[in-house]
Amino acid sequence: MFYRKLLILVMLICSSCSTYFNQPTSFTEAQYGESTGITKRLQNLPKPEEKVVVGVYNFRDLTGQYKASEAGSTFSTAVTQGGTAILINALEESGWFTPIERENIGNLLNERNIIRSTRQEYEGNGESQSQLPPLLFAGVLLEGGIVSYDTNIITGGMGARYFGVGGSTQYRQDRVTVYLRAISTSSGKILKNIYISKTILSQALSGNLFKYVNFQRLMEAEVGFTRNEPVQLAVKEAIEKAVEGLIIEGLQDDLWKTKDCDEVKDKLISEYKIELEDVQEAGLYNNKFVERRFGSSLGVGIGGSIISGDYSQERLMPLVRLNYDNKFSNNFTFNLALSGFTLKNSTQFERTFLGFDTNLQYLVLPDDDFTPFIYGGPGILFGLEDDKTPSNAQSSFFKLQYGIGLDYFINEKLSFKIFGEHSLLLSDELDYRINGKRNDFIYNLGIGVSFHLGKTEQQKN
């Protein structure tokens, strides 16, 4: 038994992830900064017809938050203060902009004055004195900043322990939000305003063993790791995403043009619109919401039925079910179900039934891809007779049923479901035997698919 538990702990460690097996055990050399998935997308954008000269005076941290700790807040800020440097780097990597120095323009002007005074001192005031070239001026100013850093928007975890062997996992999700706007220097008009958010994930996994292996011999072991997504990389990815959105929306409104053909531009804009639509259908926690307007649906399911009656050694037997749902509000549907199933004990009882149920069904999250539901209502069972059926056996039974389930929408027309159901019979004669005061019960478990009739709101539009 001990070796089995030790094996479980070893499997937990091995299945955690590569983080545990790549622990830092020595000093590492400096390396070039990491890129994100958006970095490669920026670099692969089509080339512009002409680069846009832009100025960035300051892309600030507007949150004013300090990093939290167990003892309170510290003097370290929650997010990076180098937003301007990250934005300028993203503008260069895109290949669409020519950033000019504006964050420390005073240093640049002082240096140019030093150059002029030095040349004047050593070259004199003659006409042969070389002149400094004029500074570039920006046609577009980029403003904005990091507007929020929300911590613990989702926290959770799970764990289990059995006879001294256990494991647990915890997670936390934060979120950073940036705004980027483009302003015309000639008119002061705000050309575009882009809003981007990025989640930041922290995870912890641990396993432990606490066991007396012999008298006064205690074995204790513990292993685990914690992984935190760097906030700086999250800010970098959000800013790069904002630059990408600025370029595509500028193409859409003909603020600038690309060298490539219109097909490339149209494809880029089309993909951007699809992404925006997906974002609009998703909530804060990245669940996809679609306002479904189907009027009815047909479904088929299979599963198993088991009786809880007056005999022991119940057997799980097959179940087949047909469903019809009529949706009369966003959260409620009226359900009709026709079922065929067999109930059986080991040797004492076996009989096949047809069931007809009517239910009122409540959809907990009607606009989510994952839709939990609960239902309940009255029904009736009809017992089919065979050679083993007693002559005085009751042929029909009135019942009440209730259940829970989960619907997953694969697309607008098709959904997959799982369900569990408990049927309360108002009789104790289902298994041909009356014993005690408790009536017979039936448990049903199953899976199925539903085909939704009518058009959704998306299809209508």
N, C-alpha and C positions, 0 to 999 in steps of 0.2 A: 504494500500500500504506500509506503514512504517513497519508494522509487517511482511509483506512478505519479505522485504529487511533484516530485522533483522533475520528472519529465515534462509535466504540464508547465512548470515555471520556465524551463529551458525553451519550450515551444513559444511561450509568451514573449521571451526575450528575442528569439530569432525572428518572430513575426512582426516585431515592432516596426522597424524600418532601418534604412541604411545609416540614419543619424547616429545610432548607438555604435555602429562598427566603424565610424569615421570620427572618433573623438580626437580633439586636438591634443597631441602629446608633445609637440615641439613648436619652436618659434617658426613663423612663416615669413617669407619675404613680401615686400610691397608688390602689389599687382594692379593692373589697370582696372578701372571700375566696371562693375557688372552692367550688362545691358538688360533691358526688359523686352517682353514680346512686342510692345508698342514701338520700341526703338527700331526693330527690323522693319516694321510696317512703315515707319516714317522714311527710312532709307530707301524703301522700294516704291515710294510714290512716284508717279510720272513727273518728268522734268517740267519746270515752268517755262513759259515763253520769255519772261523777264523776271529776275529776282526783285522782290519788294524790299526797299530800305526801311527798316523798322528801328525804333528807339525804345528801350526799356529803362525807365528811370528807377523803378523799384517794384519788385514783386514780393510783397511782404507777408509775413505771418500776422494775420489779423485776428487770430484766436485769443492771444494774450494768455494762453494756458501754460502752466508749468507742469513738469513731469510729476506724476503722483507716486508716492511711496507709502509703505506701511506706517511710517512715522508722520505722514502728512505730505505736503508738497515740498519740492526742492527748488533750487534756483536754476535748474536746468529746464529749458523750454521743452514742451511736449513734441513739437515738430521742428524741423530744420529752419534756420534763419537764412539759408542760402538759396531761397527760391529764385532770386534773380539769376544767379549763376546757372541753375538747372534749366530755367527757361531759355536763356541765351544758347546753351548747349543744344537744347531741343530744336531751336530755330536753325542753328547751323546744320544739324544732322538731317533736317528735312530737305535741305537744298532749295527751299523756296524763298528764303529771306536772307538779307544782308544786315545783320545786327550791327549797330554802331554804339560806341561807348557813350552812355549817358548816366550811368549809376554814379561814377566818380568823374563827372565832367570837369569839376574844379581842378583836379590833378592834371587832366589833359591840357586845360587852358594854361595852367601855370607852367607846364613843361614847354608849351609852344612859346610863351613869353620869354622863357630862358633861352630858347633857341634864337629868337629874334634879337635879344639883347647881346648874346654872344657874337652873332654874325655882325651886328652893328659895331661892336667894339673892335673886332679884328678885320672887318672888311670895309669899314667906313660907311659914309652915307652916299656913296656914289651910285650911279645907275646900274653898275655891274653887280650890285648886291642881289643875291638870289632870294626869291620870295617863297614863303611856305605855301603849299597848295591849300586851297580852301577845304574846310571840313564838310563832310557829307551831311546833308540834312534829311530828316526822316519824313517820308510821306505818310507813315502810319505810326502811331504810338500804341504800345501794348501796356495795358494796365490790369489791375486785379490783384489777387493774392490768395492765400490759404485762409478760407473763411471759417472753417470749423474742424475740430478734431473731437469726435464723440467716442467715448470709451464705454466698453461693456454693453454694447447694443445687443449682443447675444452672448450668454454664458451658459455652460452646462457641463455635463460629464456623466460617467457611469463607472460602476465597479462591482466586483463580486469577490467573496472570500469563502473558501470551503476547507474546513479542517486545517487552518493555518496557512493555506496557499491562496493568494489573492492577487488581484490586479485592478488598476483603475486608470481612467483617462479623463482629462479635463480640457476644455477649450474655451477661448474667449475671442470675440470679434470686435474690433474697433473700426472706425471709419473716418477718413479724411476727405474734405471737400475743397475744391478750388474753383475759382471763377477767372476767366480770361476774356478781356474785351479789347477790340481793335477800334481805334479812334482816328479819324481823318484829321491831319494837321492843318489842312487848308480850310475846312469848314467846321471842325469840332464835332462832327456827327459821329455817333457811335455806329460803326459799320456792323459789328457782330459781337455777340456776348455768348460765351460758351461756359457751360456748367458741367463739371465732372466730379464724380465721387469714386473712391476706391476703398475697399474693405481691407483690414489688416488682421491676420489670423495668428493666434498664439495657441500652442498645443503642448500638453504635458502627458506623458505616459509612464506608468510605474508598475512594477511587479515586486512582490515580496513573498518570503517563505518564513514561517515561524513554527517550529516543530520540535518536540522532545523526541529525539531519536533513541534515547536510552535513559536510564535512571541518572538524573543530574547531568544529562548531556542534551544541551539545547542547541539546535541549529537555527540560525537566523541569517537570512540573505535578503538583499534589496537591490533593485536596479531600476533605472528610469532615465528619462531625458526630457528636456523642455526645448521647444523650438518656437522662436518668435520671428515673425516676418519683419524685416527692418522698415522702420517708418520712413527713412530717407528714400528707399527704393519705391515705397508706395507713393510718396509725393512726386518722385521723378516720373513714375508711370502715369500718374494723374495729369501732370503738366504736359507730358508728351501726347497724351490722349487729347488734351485741350488744343494743342497745336495742330494735331491731325484734323480735329473737327473744324478748326478755324480755316484750314486750307480747303477742305471739301465744301464747307458752306460758302466760302468765297468763290469757288468755282461755280457753285449752284446759282449764285446771284451775279455772276460775271464781274466780280471785283478784280479778278486776275484770270489768266488763261494758261493753258498747258500747251506744250509743244506737240503732244501726241494728238491722234485723231479724236474725233468726237465720241467714237465708240468706247474708248478707254475712259474718257471723262464721264460718259453716261453710266458705265458699269460701276465706277467708283461712287457716283452719287446714288445709284440704285442700292448698292450694298449698304451705304450709310443710312438711307431711309429705312431699310429693313431692320437695321440695328436699332434705330430710334424707336421703331414700332415695338420691337421686342422689349425695350426698356420701359416704354409706356405701359405695357401689359404686365410688367413685373412690379411687385411691391417693394417695400423697404428691405425685406429679408430675401430678396431675389426669387420670390415665388411668382410664377407666371399667372396672371389673371386675365381671363377672357370672359366678357359678358355673353353668356350663351343664351340663345333665344329659341332653342329647339322646343317644339310643342310636345313631342312624344318620343318614345324609344322602344325598341324590341330587343330582348336579350335572351340568351341561352346560357345555361350553366350546368356544371357537373360537380359532384362532391360525394359526401358520405353522410349516412344517417345512423344514429345509434339510439336504442331505446333505454330508458331508465324506468323499469317496471318492477314486477314482483319476482323475477328470476334473476339469477346472477349470470356471469360469463356472457355479457352482452357482446355482440359482434358489430363491427363497423361495416355497413352495407352500402352499395352504390345509390346515388341520387341523381336524377335528371330533372332540370327545371326550365320552364319557359316563363318569361316576364314581359309584361307590358306596363310602361310608365307613362303617365300623363302629367306634365308639369304645368300647374296652374298658378304658380308664383315663383319668384326667384329661389326661394328656399324649400318649397314644399312640392311634393309630387304624390299623385295617387297611383298605387301599385296593385296590379293583379298578377298572381303567380299560379301556375299549374305545375304540380310536381308529381313525379312518379318515383317511388322508393320502396325498399324492402327493409323490414325490421326483423331481427333474428337474435335469439339466444343460442347457446351451444347446441342443445338438443330439444329443449322443451317447446320452443315457439319460433315460427317463421311465417311471415305473411307480407304480401305486397299491397301497397296502398296508392291511391291517387288522392292528391290534396289540392284544394282550391282555396287560395288565401287572398284577402283584401287588406291592404296596408296603407297607412298614412306615413310617408317617408319625409324626414327632415334632412336637408343637405347642410352640413355645418359650414363648409367653405364652397359655395356654389360656383364661384368664379376662379377657383384654383385648379391647377392640373391634378393635384391630389385632393380628393373631396371625400372626407369622412361623412358617413350618414348613419342615422338611427331610424328604426321603423317599428311599427307594431299595428296589430289589428286582429279581427276575427277570421276564422277559417273553418273548413270542414274537411274531414277525411272520409274516403270511401274505401272499404276493405274489399279486395278481390278474393273470391272464393276459389278453393281448389280441393283436392281430395283430403287434405289434412285439416280443413276448416271444420270445426264442430257445427252441428246443425243449428244450435242455439246461439251461435256467435253473432254479436252485434255488427251490423253492416256499415253504419255511419257514425261518425263521432264529431261533435262540435268542439272547437278548441280556440285558444287565444295564443298568439305568437308575438314575439318581439325579437329584435336582433340589431346587430351593428355590422358595419362593413366599411370598405374603402374603395372608392372609384378612382381610377387613374385614366385621364384622357390622353390617349395616344395622339389623336388629332381631333378635329372638330366633329367628326362623324363617328368615331370609334373609341370606346373606353373599355378598360379591363377592370374587373372587380373581384374582390374577395369578401366573404361574408360568413358570419356565425349567427345561429338562430336557436332560440329555445321555445318549444311549443308546449303549452300547458293544456292538457286534456281535461275536460270536465267529467271524466269517467275513469274507473279503474279496471275496465274490462277489455282494454286494448290487447293484452296478452292472454286473454281467456281466463284470467284468474283475478279474483278479488281478495286482497290481503292487506289488512291494516287500513289506516285512514287516508293515506297519501294516494293521490291519483297518479296515473302514468305520465311520464314526460318523454319528449323526443328532442334530441339535439341534432342539428344539421350544420354542416360545414361545407363550404364550396367555393369555387371560382367560376368566373363567367365573363362573357363579353356582351356589350350592348351596342346596338346600332341606332344612332340618333337621327330622327326624321325632322325635316324642316331645315331652315337656314339659320346660321348663327349671325350675330350682329356684324362680325367681320366680313362674312360673305355678302351680306346685304350692301355693305358700303363698297 
